[in-house]
Amino acid sequence: MISRIKALISGGEKSEPRGRDAVQMAAAALLVEAAMTDGTFDADERATVEHLLVWRFELTEDEARELTAEAEAEVAQSAQLYGFARVVNDGFSAEEKVDLLEMLWHVAYADGTLHDYEASLVRRISGLLHVSDRDSGAARKRALVSLGLE
């Protein structure tokens, strides 16, 4: 699956349509990247990523755990956000992109502390997904409220 995702991101396999699994992998990779930005991917962050994947993509816990592990491996091999963002841009509606940003804010706050690198990464991803500052800010506020931090 990872090789197929890489081919989709790099522009190969153009004859095969971008499937939901490619979008799921790209979204999961962005979530994992956000979790790892502060230098750790602790149990709380992992649980948050897996819970969000279960909720957003209606996956089983085992499927979410597997997708998270695959995304973690993909992030370790790739230093570029643009490829993941491009897959998300092609596969998500504007509303779904804002939902993904809210998920990213959940991950950034999962360990109870927002690090500058995490905030910077989410803002960069917001730009790559062509989400306005206003919508990104609203997504952040919703995440803070749902986490009981505001």
N, C-alpha and C positions, 0 to 999 in steps of 0.2 A: 504494500500500500504506500509506503514512504517513497519508493521510487516513482510511483505513479503521480504522487503529489509533487515531487520535485520536477517531474516532466511537465506537469500542468503549470507550475510556477514559472519555470524557465521558458515556457512557450512551446514545448514539444507536445506531441499527442494532440494536435489541434483537431483531428478528426473525431476525437472522443469528447463529448460534451462535459463541461465541468459538473461533476456530480455533487450531491449533498455531502458525501464523505470528504471531498476536497475542501469544501467550505468549513465543515466541522473541524478538520485538521488545522486549517489556517486559523480559525477562531481559537482553538485549543492552544496552538502555538503562541498566539499573541497573549493569551491568559498566562501561560507558563512563563513566557518572557517577562511579563509584568511581575510575576511572583519571584522570579530569580534576579530581578534587577538590583535588589539590595544585597546580593551576594549569598542569600540562603533561599532554600525552598523547603520551609519547615512543614510540619504536619498540619498546622492550621491552614496554611496557604494551599497545600495539596488538597485538603478536604474541601476547601472553598472552591477550588478549580473544579474538582470532581462533582460537587453538588451543583454548580452552575451549569456544567455540561449535561448532567441528568435533567435539570430543569429546562434548559433552553432547547435541547435537541431530543428530549424524551428518550434518553438512553437508560439502560439498566446501570446499576452501580458497577458491575463488572465491565460493561462496555465503556463507561466513563473512565474507569481506572486504566483500562487498556489504551484508550485514546490519549489520556494524560501522559502515560509512559511513552507512547509513540511521539507525542508532541515534545516531550522533554528531550528525547533523542534527536529530534529534528532541530530543535533550538540549539542544542549542543553542536550540531554540524553546520548550522547556518548563522551568519552574522547579519543577515539583512532582514529588515522588517517589511521592505517594499513588496517583496514577492508574496508574503502572507497577506498583506493589506490589499494587494491587487486581486487575489482570489476572493477575499471578503467583499471588495467593491463590486466584483462581477456577480457574486452570488447573493448578496444581501440587499434588501431595500433600504431606503434612508432611515426608516424607523428601526429596522433590525440593526443597523450600524450604531444608532444611539443606544439601543439595548446592549450591544456588545461593549460599548464604552462604560455603561453602568456596571456591567460584569467586571470590566477591568478595574474600575474603582473599588468594587467589592474585594477583589484580589489584593489590590494595593493596600487596603486597610485591614486585611485578614489577620495580620499579626498585631493589630492594635496601634501601629505606628505607620505614619506615611513618611517615607524617606523621600528626599529631594529627587533622587534618581527615579523613583517610582512615579512621582508626579510628572516629572519631565517626560518619561516614556509614554505615559497615557496621553499627555498633550501632543507629543509627536505622532502617536497613532491616530489621534483625533484629526490631525491635519492630513495624514495619509488617507484617511477614510472620508475626507471632505465633509466633516461634521463641523458645524459652526461652533464658535466659542460659547454662544448662548446655550445651544443644545448640549454641549459637553458639560458646561457648568450645571445645567439642570440634571443631567445624568449623575454627576458627582453628588449633588444634594440629595437625590433620591437614594443613592447608595448609603450616604451617611445616615439618613433617616431610618432606612430599613435595618441598618446595623446598630441603631440606637446611639450613634455618636453625635447626633445633633438634635 
